[in-house]
Amino acid sequence: MTDRKILPFRADMPQHISNIKVAEIAPNIEKCPKCGGTGEFRDGTFCDACEYGRNKARMRARWLEKNKADVEAARQRRMEKLYGPCMEVPKRYQGLTPQTLEALGPRAMEGKREAIEAATRWAKGEGEKPGLLLYGKPGAGKSVLGWWAVPQRGRGLWLTWPELTRKIQSSYSRDGDSEAMIEAAKNVPVLFTDDLGDPDRRRMESDDKRDILFQILDYRLRNCAPTFITTNLDGTGIRKQFGKRIADRLVELCEWCEVGGADLRTLRRALK
């Protein structure tokens, strides 16, 4: 194989690998009917039906392992260019941990121990599934656990659901930006979506927002990507607002855990 200069890469695949011709790594091979001889598909995955695609996949894996730190840094720069600051813990949650809840007394811990254990396992990469979904009434402590657990898992995209959709939809007037933003959310190492859905909404979410969410969840499910979600909706509420297709993806991707007990906001005010 001839040496080539590594050019700026699309997604996480160096362009020099994408541009390699069949004859360079798989001479005398017939054109693959599945991928058309390209070795890859439009979604960035490689063809497993031909030696060309398998060789490309192996080359990409070796390149990513060798350049892991640079890839992560470049990915985060792309993310911040698209979304702006997207790894900042809000001031109201900074320094809050499960021990903070425990310090508020026994009442603060009622209905929360199972969720704390689930968040701790997920933060260590030991969860039952790639994702964790915490649901419960407002003020129960879901976001506290989310903003505590997610930074331990690694860099990524940490935004509330309203922020995520607002940023994507506001990019529709800019050619290609919305597609790039959705692709970034699909591929980010760790995705945290806080406050999914609206408990006061009495009708189905818009087609556009449901399509955005489905694309992201479906991709992350297929790739077992770490995902953390909090919501005030239970399973029935998710189905009514987002539909069965999205609810099913959430069930497959995430371990579900209810956060119950006292309203921490009310409790903290009462203890002051």
C-alpha angles and dihedrals in degrees: 000000000000119000114252133187112253105244126195107294133228113234103332099322117099111238093231089065093047091051097050113119124234093245092060098061105014110030120190092016120145120238109274113240091208100055100017092242097300096105092222143059134233093261090062097255122127129242114254094190097075137046090236092061093043091051091050090051092051092048091049092050092051092047093049092049092050094047099033097132094047091047092052092048093048091047092052092048090053090048094052091045089057101037105020118227104001105160102061121121107222113250092243090062100039112120094008116133138160086270088060089059092047090053089060089068140255094304092060091056097051111118093003108083095086091050092048091052091048092049091048092052092047092049089055092047091248100113123133090243135019090258138047124206119194116194134178145106121317113279096023093120103260095131092045090058093042096051089045097049103039100062088055091060098055147262121328146103116324114178140132116256092249090051093047095051094041092054093047095046093046088058095060092099091057113079112248097352097108092051090048091050093051091047089051092051090049094051103035113122094234124019121193117185111182124196100011113194134358120268090201094056112105099190140052117288116255119280090242096055092044090051091051092050095045093052091051097044095043093052094045091048092052090049098040090235120178108259132172122193133178125192142166089220126092123214093279091049092050091053094047094048102035105019135243095286093061093039089055091051090051091051091051096043101040143049105228120220129174120225108207139160132074126357101257094205091058092042094051091049090050092052094051 
